[in-house]
Amino acid sequence: MATTPSPLRVLTGITTSGTPHLGNYVGSIRHSVRQSVAPGVETFFFLADYHALIKVNDPALIQRSTLEIAASWLACGLDPERVTFYRQSDIPEIPELTWFLTCVTGKGLLNRAHAYKASVDKNTARGDDPDADVSAGLFMYPVLMGADILMFNAHQVPVGRDQIQHIEMARDMGQHFNHLYGEHFTLPEALIDDAVATLPGLDGRKMSKSYGNTIPLFAPRAQLQKQIASIVTDSRAPGEPKDTEGSALFQIYQAFADEHETDALRKAYADGIGWGDAKQVLFERIDREITPLREHYEALMKDPARIETTLLAGAAKARALSQPFMGRLRHAVGLRNLGAGQQAAGKTKSAKTTALPSFKQYRESDGQFYFKLLDARGELLLQSLAFATPQEAGKAIGLLQRERGAALPALVDHLPPLPTETANAVVEALNVLANSGEDKKK
């Protein structure tokens, strides 16, 4: 019988190193909250406070940022009853998995990480030691991120294009571990949504804490208006037509407005709207969307104990998955109960005599679904071609289990050409599986 496909798992994290800003809201929070209620999707949201330690050594800032970010997600509509919402440091299995992955990850792979290379290049350009002020935490950042993702076997991780490398590295780590210790990890894929806006900051560059050009998401109304008034514009006077192309003010407005509103401001630009008036239009549009969220945020910020309770409940939900999974991984790598050694050896010997062929169904980075048939020793017998849905792959497995060799011609579009010797081995394995099932029925 084909296995029931698991729900699609999507995982999102945000580092607790500062106050959430409008760029975080437009580029991650708003979109992720909307996607969290999609049917057939299991979503994980976490506060990446271990990651924050890499670049922040102010304990009060990390604590405050954790509170602000948690309150922001909840105020924007994240429902902790429908998702798994947790603080990274509440999951002790994550640093343990980080060490497991460290032991199977080549230093050469980490040498190529963008953040590390940027630091080395900066030091080299100054004539300093290439690793000056480079902490082991910065160097190992991709491994911790890999553990975040692989711990919960996420299928997709929404990231910006500058983060794709980290997802590819997580795949490499998971693949290497699977090769050494058996199939344990789902290999994740980066989820890039080009419809999600990247917001410019006050100076026209990408809105980022590192540039100091952000607009806090839940700044008081007067502060929001003052900061919008400080957005850099050109010197064109009222009455002069203005370009929307390259205008930070227009791009920010576009991220909040609907198509009709955007067209209206585009026409106003062409008609020569003054910058002061354009900034007022932007302020009113953002304030209309943020005000009800701000009220919820402020109520949450006054009750940090409520947020703590929510995060601990989310951690318990997450650990219901991470604890047993980590137990299996510990056993896989050989961290086992010594007192059960002789008994385990007997079971292993017995298992070798009763091992059966098996099917493995999975999803690849191309978004397609596949299955493979392994023999009793775990060696590959049959690798399918792509299926559009997990249900189609499951039906093909079911057909092979029922019809055995007779099913091979019917699946010709989803199987590679099989040499006679391989086809015979596949049929033999299917017969073994079928006979095993009949013996169990008896």
C-alpha positions as CSV (number, residue, x, y, z in Angstrom):
1,M,0.0,0.0,0.0
2,A,1.3,3.5,-0.8
3,T,2.2,5.7,2.1
4,T,0.1,8.7,2.8
5,P,2.1,11.8,1.7
6,S,3.3,14.0,4.6
7,P,2.3,17.7,4.6
8,L,4.7,20.2,3.1
9,R,6.9,21.6,5.8
10,V,8.0,25.2,5.5
11,L,10.4,26.8,8.0
12,T,11.2,30.5,8.6
13,G,13.5,32.1,11.1
14,I,14.4,35.7,12.1
15,T,17.5,36.7,14.0
16,T,16.9,38.5,17.3
17,S,19.5,41.2,16.8
18,G,17.4,44.3,16.5
19,T,14.0,45.9,16.2
20,P,11.7,44.7,13.4
21,H,11.4,47.2,10.6
22,L,9.1,47.7,7.6
23,G,11.5,45.7,5.4
24,N,11.1,42.7,7.6
25,Y,7.3,43.1,7.5
26,V,7.1,43.4,3.7
27,G,9.9,40.9,2.9
28,S,9.0,38.2,5.4
29,I,6.5,38.6,8.1
30,R,3.4,39.6,6.1
31,H,3.9,37.1,3.4
32,S,4.8,34.2,5.8
33,V,1.8,34.8,8.0
34,R,-0.5,34.7,5.0
35,Q,1.1,31.4,3.8
36,S,0.9,29.8,7.3
37,V,-2.8,29.2,6.8
38,A,-2.4,27.5,3.4
39,P,-4.0,24.0,3.3
40,G,-1.6,21.0,3.3
41,V,1.3,23.0,4.8
42,E,2.9,22.6,8.2
43,T,4.8,25.7,9.1
44,F,7.6,26.4,11.6
45,F,8.6,29.9,12.8
46,F,11.5,30.4,15.1
47,L,13.4,33.2,16.8
48,A,17.0,32.6,15.9
49,D,18.6,33.8,19.2
50,Y,21.7,31.5,18.9
51,H,22.4,33.2,15.6
52,A,22.2,36.6,17.2
53,L,25.1,35.8,19.5
54,I,27.4,35.7,16.5
55,K,27.1,39.5,16.0
56,V,25.6,40.9,19.2
57,N,27.3,40.8,22.6
58,D,24.7,42.9,24.4
59,P,22.5,40.6,26.5
60,A,19.8,43.3,27.1
61,L,19.5,43.9,23.3
62,I,19.1,40.2,22.5
63,Q,16.4,39.9,25.2
64,R,14.6,43.0,24.0
65,S,14.8,42.0,20.4
66,T,13.4,38.5,21.2
67,L,10.4,40.2,22.8
68,E,9.9,42.7,20.0
69,I,10.2,40.1,17.3
70,A,7.8,37.6,19.0
71,A,5.3,40.4,19.6
72,S,5.6,41.5,16.0
73,W,4.9,38.1,14.5
74,L,1.9,37.6,16.8
75,A,0.6,41.1,16.2
76,C,0.7,40.5,12.5
77,G,-1.6,37.5,12.8
78,L,0.6,34.5,13.4
79,D,-1.6,31.9,15.1
80,P,0.5,29.8,17.5
81,E,-2.3,27.2,17.6
82,R,-1.9,26.6,13.8
83,V,1.9,26.7,13.5
84,T,5.0,25.7,15.5
85,F,6.4,29.0,16.9
86,Y,9.4,28.6,19.1
87,R,12.7,30.2,20.3
88,Q,15.7,28.5,19.0
89,S,17.5,28.3,22.3
90,D,14.6,26.3,23.8
91,I,15.4,23.4,21.6
92,P,18.6,21.7,23.0
93,E,18.6,19.2,20.2
94,I,19.6,21.9,17.7
95,P,23.1,22.6,19.1
96,E,23.6,18.8,19.4
97,L,22.6,18.3,15.8
98,T,24.9,21.2,14.9
99,W,27.8,19.1,16.3
100,F,26.7,16.0,14.3
101,L,26.7,18.1,11.1
102,T,30.0,19.7,12.0
103,C,31.6,16.3,12.0
104,V,30.4,15.5,8.4
105,T,30.9,19.0,6.9
106,G,34.1,19.8,5.1
107,K,36.0,22.9,6.1
108,G,36.3,23.7,2.4
109,L,32.6,24.0,2.1
110,L,32.5,26.5,5.0
111,N,35.4,28.5,3.5
112,R,33.1,29.3,0.6
113,A,30.3,30.8,2.7
114,H,29.5,34.4,1.6
115,A,29.7,36.0,5.1
116,Y,33.0,34.4,5.9
117,K,34.5,35.2,2.5
118,A,33.4,38.8,2.8
119,S,35.2,39.1,6.2
120,V,38.3,37.6,4.8
121,D,38.3,39.8,1.7
122,K,37.7,42.9,3.9
123,N,40.7,42.0,6.2
124,T,42.9,41.2,3.2
125,A,42.1,44.5,1.6
126,R,43.2,46.3,4.8
127,G,46.4,44.2,5.0
128,D,45.3,42.4,8.1
129,D,45.4,38.7,8.9
130,P,42.6,37.1,6.8
131,D,40.9,35.7,9.9
132,A,41.3,38.9,12.0
133,D,38.2,39.2,14.2
134,V,36.5,36.3,12.5
135,S,34.9,34.2,15.3
136,A,34.3,30.5,15.1
137,G,30.6,31.3,15.4
138,L,30.7,33.3,12.2
139,F,32.6,30.5,10.4
140,M,30.2,27.9,11.7
141,Y,27.0,29.9,11.0
142,P,26.0,27.8,8.0
143,V,26.1,24.6,10.1
144,L,23.8,26.0,12.8
145,M,21.5,27.1,10.1
146,G,21.6,23.7,8.5
147,A,20.7,22.2,11.9
148,D,17.7,24.5,12.2
149,I,16.4,23.3,8.9
150,L,17.3,19.6,9.0
151,M,16.1,19.1,12.6
152,F,12.5,19.5,11.4
153,N,13.0,18.0,7.9
154,A,11.7,21.2,6.2
155,H,10.9,20.8,2.6
156,Q,11.1,24.6,1.8
157,V,12.8,27.6,3.4
158,P,11.7,31.0,2.3
159,V,14.8,33.1,1.8
160,G,16.1,36.0,-0.2
161,R,18.4,35.3,-3.1
162,D,21.4,36.2,-1.0
163,Q,20.6,33.3,1.3
164,I,20.3,30.5,-1.3
165,Q,23.8,29.4,-0.6
166,H,22.9,28.5,3.0
167,I,20.1,26.2,1.8
168,E,22.4,24.5,-0.7
169,M,24.9,24.0,2.1
170,A,22.2,22.5,4.3
171,R,21.4,20.1,1.5
172,D,25.1,19.1,1.2
173,M,25.3,18.4,5.0
174,G,22.1,16.4,5.0
175,Q,23.1,14.4,1.9
176,H,26.5,13.6,3.4
177,F,25.0,12.5,6.7
178,N,22.4,10.3,4.8
179,H,25.2,8.7,2.8
180,L,27.1,7.8,6.0
181,Y,24.3,6.8,8.3
182,G,21.2,6.1,6.2
183,E,18.2,8.1,5.1
184,H,17.3,10.5,7.9
185,F,17.1,14.0,6.5
186,T,14.8,15.5,3.9
187,L,16.9,17.7,1.6
188,P,15.4,21.2,1.7
189,E,15.0,23.6,-1.1
190,A,15.0,27.4,-1.1
191,L,11.7,29.1,-1.7
192,I,12.1,32.3,-3.6
193,D,9.0,34.4,-4.2
194,D,9.9,37.3,-6.5
195,A,6.5,38.8,-5.8
196,V,7.7,39.6,-2.2
197,A,9.1,43.1,-2.2
198,T,12.6,44.1,-1.1
199,L,12.1,47.4,0.5
200,P,14.5,50.4,0.1
201,G,15.5,52.3,3.2
202,L,15.7,56.0,4.0
203,D,18.8,56.5,1.9
204,G,17.6,54.4,-1.1
205,R,19.7,51.3,-0.3
206,K,18.2,48.1,0.8
207,M,16.5,48.6,4.2
208,S,18.9,47.0,6.6
209,K,20.0,47.3,10.3
210,S,23.6,47.2,9.1
211,Y,23.0,50.4,7.0
212,G,21.1,52.2,9.8
213,N,18.4,53.2,7.3
214,T,15.4,51.4,8.7
215,I,11.9,52.5,9.7
216,P,10.8,50.5,12.8
217,L,7.7,48.5,12.0
218,F,5.7,49.7,15.1
219,A,7.2,53.1,15.6
220,P,4.7,55.6,17.2
221,R,2.6,57.4,14.6
222,A,4.5,60.7,15.0
223,Q,7.9,59.0,14.7
224,L,6.7,57.1,11.6
225,Q,5.7,60.3,9.9
226,K,9.0,62.0,10.8
227,Q,11.0,59.1,9.4
228,I,9.0,59.0,6.2
229,A,9.6,62.7,5.8
230,S,13.4,62.0,5.9
231,I,13.4,59.6,2.9
232,V,16.0,60.9,0.4
233,T,14.5,62.3,-2.8
234,D,15.9,64.4,-5.7
235,S,15.8,68.2,-6.0
236,R,12.9,68.4,-8.5
237,A,10.4,71.1,-7.4
238,P,6.6,70.8,-7.2
239,G,5.1,70.9,-10.7
240,E,8.1,69.2,-12.3
241,P,7.4,65.6,-13.5
242,K,9.1,63.0,-11.4
243,D,10.4,59.5,-12.2
244,T,9.0,56.5,-10.4
245,E,12.0,54.4,-11.5
246,G,14.6,54.4,-8.8
247,S,12.4,56.4,-6.4
248,A,12.6,54.8,-2.9
249,L,9.5,56.6,-1.8
250,F,7.5,55.1,-4.7
251,Q,8.9,51.6,-4.2
252,I,7.9,51.7,-0.5
253,Y,4.4,52.9,-1.4
254,Q,4.1,50.1,-4.1
255,A,4.8,47.5,-1.4
256,F,1.7,48.6,0.6
257,A,-0.7,49.8,-2.0
258,D,-3.0,47.9,-4.4
259,E,-2.8,48.3,-8.2
260,H,-5.3,51.2,-8.3
261,E,-3.5,53.2,-5.6
262,T,-0.1,52.6,-7.3
263,D,-1.4,53.8,-10.6
264,A,-2.8,56.9,-9.0
265,L,0.6,57.8,-7.4
266,R,2.4,57.1,-10.7
267,K,0.1,59.6,-12.4
268,A,0.7,62.1,-9.6
269,Y,4.4,61.7,-10.1
270,A,4.0,62.4,-13.8
271,D,1.8,65.5,-12.9
272,G,4.6,66.9,-10.7
273,I,3.4,66.1,-7.2
274,G,5.6,67.8,-4.5
275,W,7.8,65.6,-2.5
276,G,6.2,66.7,0.7
277,D,2.7,65.7,-0.5
278,A,4.0,62.4,-1.9
279,K,5.5,61.6,1.5
280,Q,2.2,62.4,3.2
281,V,0.4,60.0,0.8
282,L,3.0,57.3,1.8
283,F,2.6,58.0,5.5
284,E,-1.2,57.7,5.4
285,R,-1.1,54.5,3.4
286,I,1.4,52.8,5.7
287,D,-0.3,54.1,8.8
288,R,-3.7,52.7,7.7
289,E,-2.3,49.2,7.5
290,I,0.0,49.3,10.5
291,T,-2.3,51.1,13.1
292,P,-4.5,48.1,14.0
293,L,-1.4,45.9,14.2
294,R,0.4,48.5,16.3
295,E,-2.4,48.4,18.9
296,H,-2.1,44.6,19.2
297,Y,1.7,44.9,19.4
298,E,1.7,47.4,22.2
299,A,-0.7,45.2,24.2
300,L,1.6,42.3,23.8
301,M,4.7,44.3,24.7
302,K,3.0,45.2,28.0
303,D,2.5,41.4,28.8
304,P,5.9,39.7,28.2
305,A,4.9,36.8,30.4
306,R,2.1,36.0,27.9
307,I,4.7,35.9,25.1
308,E,7.0,33.7,27.2
309,T,4.2,31.2,27.8
310,T,3.4,31.1,24.0
311,L,7.1,30.4,23.2
312,L,7.4,27.7,25.8
313,A,4.3,26.0,24.4
314,G,5.7,26.2,20.9
315,A,9.0,24.7,22.2
316,A,7.1,21.8,23.7
317,K,5.4,21.2,20.4
318,A,8.7,21.4,18.5
319,R,10.5,19.1,21.0
320,A,7.8,16.5,20.5
321,L,9.4,16.1,17.1
322,S,13.1,16.9,17.9
323,Q,13.6,14.7,20.9
324,P,12.6,11.3,19.3
325,F,14.3,12.3,16.1
326,M,17.5,13.2,17.9
327,G,17.3,9.8,19.6
328,R,17.3,8.1,16.3
329,L,20.2,10.2,15.0
330,R,22.2,9.4,18.2
331,H,21.6,5.7,17.6
332,A,22.5,6.0,13.9
333,V,25.9,7.5,14.7
334,G,26.7,5.0,17.4
335,L,25.9,6.9,20.6
336,R,24.1,3.9,22.1
337,N,23.2,2.2,25.4
338,L,26.2,-0.1,26.1
339,G,24.2,-2.3,28.4
340,A,22.0,-3.3,25.4
341,G,25.0,-4.2,23.3
342,Q,24.7,-8.0,23.3
343,Q,20.9,-7.8,22.9
344,A,21.4,-5.3,20.0
345,A,23.9,-7.5,18.4
346,G,21.5,-10.4,18.5
347,K,18.8,-8.3,17.0
348,T,21.2,-7.0,14.3
349,K,22.1,-10.6,13.3
350,S,18.4,-11.5,13.2
351,A,17.6,-8.4,11.2
352,K,20.1,-9.3,8.6
353,T,18.4,-12.6,8.0
354,T,15.0,-11.1,7.8
355,A,15.7,-7.7,6.1
356,L,13.4,-7.0,3.2
357,P,13.5,-4.7,0.1
358,S,11.9,-1.3,0.7
359,F,10.5,1.7,-1.1
360,K,11.6,5.2,-0.3
361,Q,9.4,8.1,-1.5
362,Y,10.8,11.7,-1.4
363,R,10.8,15.2,-2.9
364,E,13.8,16.7,-4.7
365,S,15.0,20.3,-5.1
366,D,13.2,20.5,-8.5
367,G,9.9,20.3,-6.7
368,Q,9.1,16.9,-8.3
369,F,8.4,13.7,-6.4
370,Y,10.4,10.4,-6.8
371,F,10.7,6.9,-5.3
372,K,13.4,4.3,-5.2
373,L,13.4,0.6,-4.5
374,L,16.2,-0.7,-2.3
375,D,17.2,-4.3,-1.9
376,A,17.5,-6.1,1.5
377,R,21.1,-4.7,1.9
378,G,19.9,-1.2,1.2
379,E,21.4,-0.9,-2.2
380,L,19.6,0.8,-5.0
381,L,17.6,-1.4,-7.4
382,L,15.2,1.0,-9.1
383,Q,15.1,4.8,-9.3
384,S,12.0,6.4,-10.7
385,L,11.7,9.4,-12.9
386,A,9.8,12.5,-11.8
387,F,6.1,12.6,-10.7
388,A,4.2,15.9,-10.4
389,T,2.5,15.0,-7.0
390,P,3.3,12.6,-4.1
391,Q,-0.1,10.9,-4.8
392,E,1.1,9.9,-8.3
393,A,4.3,8.5,-7.0
394,G,2.4,6.7,-4.3
395,K,0.0,5.1,-6.8
396,A,3.0,3.9,-8.9
397,I,4.5,2.2,-5.8
398,G,1.1,0.6,-5.0
399,L,0.9,-0.7,-8.6
400,L,4.3,-2.2,-8.3
401,Q,3.5,-3.9,-5.0
402,R,0.2,-5.3,-6.4
403,E,1.2,-6.2,-9.9
404,R,4.9,-6.7,-9.5
405,G,6.7,-7.4,-12.8
406,A,3.5,-6.9,-14.8
407,A,3.4,-3.2,-13.7
408,L,6.8,-2.3,-15.3
409,P,5.4,-1.8,-18.8
410,A,2.5,0.3,-17.5
411,L,5.0,2.6,-15.7
412,V,7.4,3.0,-18.7
413,D,6.9,6.8,-18.7
414,H,8.1,7.0,-15.1
415,L,10.9,4.5,-15.1
416,P,14.3,4.6,-16.8
417,P,15.1,1.9,-19.3
418,L,15.9,-1.3,-17.3
419,P,18.5,-3.8,-18.5
420,T,17.2,-7.3,-18.3
421,E,19.3,-8.2,-15.4
422,T,18.1,-5.2,-13.4
423,A,14.5,-5.8,-14.3
424,N,14.8,-9.4,-13.1
425,A,16.3,-8.2,-9.8
426,V,13.5,-5.7,-9.4
427,V,10.8,-8.4,-10.0
428,E,12.5,-10.7,-7.6
429,A,12.5,-8.0,-4.9
430,L,8.9,-7.2,-5.5
431,N,8.1,-10.9,-5.2
432,V,9.9,-11.1,-1.9
433,L,7.9,-8.1,-0.6
434,A,4.7,-9.6,-1.8
435,N,5.4,-13.1,-0.3
436,S,6.4,-11.4,3.0
437,G,3.1,-9.7,3.1
438,E,1.2,-12.9,2.4
439,D,3.2,-14.7,5.2
440,K,2.2,-12.0,7.7
441,K,-1.5,-12.4,6.7
442,K,-1.2,-16.2,7.4
